[in-house]
């Protein structure tokens, strides 16, 4: 018998996308994950303590927000 994996919530999907070092916009969320309420999910993640940055982008005469999580740069080990 096969066990089912619990379905991810939209917030979990978005968080995994952002933690992979990617940015996301409304169109990307819709195209890649069929999520139509990105701003609401971002708001929920922020309310839970996640620090998500955003910027307004103008492209082809359209304005939209792009979201991302700033990740610390990997630490390089100095020669011993």
C-alpha positions as CSV (number, residue, x, y, z in Angstrom):
1,X,0.0,0.0,0.0
2,X,1.3,3.4,-1.0
3,X,1.2,6.2,1.5
4,X,0.3,9.7,0.3
5,X,2.5,12.6,0.8
6,X,0.7,15.5,2.5
7,X,-0.2,18.2,-0.1
8,X,1.9,21.4,0.2
9,X,0.1,24.6,1.0
10,X,0.6,27.6,-1.4
11,X,2.7,29.3,1.3
12,X,5.0,26.2,1.6
13,X,5.4,26.1,-2.2
14,X,6.3,29.8,-2.4
15,X,8.6,29.5,0.6
16,X,10.5,26.6,-1.1
17,X,10.7,28.6,-4.3
18,X,12.2,31.6,-2.5
19,X,14.5,29.5,-0.3
20,X,16.0,28.1,-3.5
21,X,17.3,31.6,-4.2
22,X,14.8,32.4,-6.8
23,X,12.6,35.5,-7.2
24,X,8.9,35.3,-7.9
25,X,6.2,37.5,-9.5
26,X,2.5,37.2,-9.8
27,X,2.8,35.8,-13.3
28,X,5.4,33.3,-12.3
29,X,3.3,32.1,-9.4
30,X,0.4,31.6,-11.7
31,X,2.3,30.0,-14.6
32,X,4.4,27.7,-12.4
33,X,2.1,26.8,-9.5
34,X,-1.4,28.0,-10.5
35,X,-1.3,30.4,-7.5
36,X,-3.5,33.5,-8.0
37,X,-3.1,35.1,-4.6
38,X,0.6,35.6,-4.3
39,X,0.4,38.9,-2.4
40,X,-1.8,37.3,0.3
41,X,0.6,34.3,0.7
42,X,3.6,36.7,0.9
43,X,1.7,38.6,3.6
44,X,1.1,35.4,5.6
45,X,4.7,34.4,5.3
46,X,5.8,37.9,6.5
47,X,3.3,37.7,9.4
48,X,4.9,34.4,10.5
49,X,8.3,36.1,10.7
50,X,9.9,35.4,7.3
51,X,11.8,38.4,5.9
52,X,10.8,38.8,2.3
53,X,12.1,41.7,0.2
54,X,10.3,43.2,-2.8
55,X,10.6,45.7,-5.5
56,X,8.3,47.3,-8.1
57,X,9.4,46.4,-11.6
58,X,8.2,48.1,-14.8
59,X,8.4,46.0,-17.9
60,X,6.6,46.4,-21.2
61,X,4.6,49.3,-19.7
62,X,3.3,47.0,-16.9
63,X,4.1,47.4,-13.2
64,X,4.4,44.5,-10.8
65,X,6.2,43.3,-7.7
66,X,9.0,40.9,-7.6
67,X,9.7,39.1,-4.3
68,X,12.8,37.4,-2.9
69,X,14.6,36.4,0.3
70,X,18.0,37.8,0.8
71,X,20.2,34.9,1.7
72,X,23.6,35.4,3.4
73,X,26.6,34.9,1.1
74,X,28.3,31.5,1.6
75,X,31.2,31.8,4.0
76,X,34.5,31.0,2.4
77,X,37.1,29.2,4.6
78,X,40.5,31.0,4.7
79,X,43.6,28.8,4.2
80,X,44.8,27.3,7.5
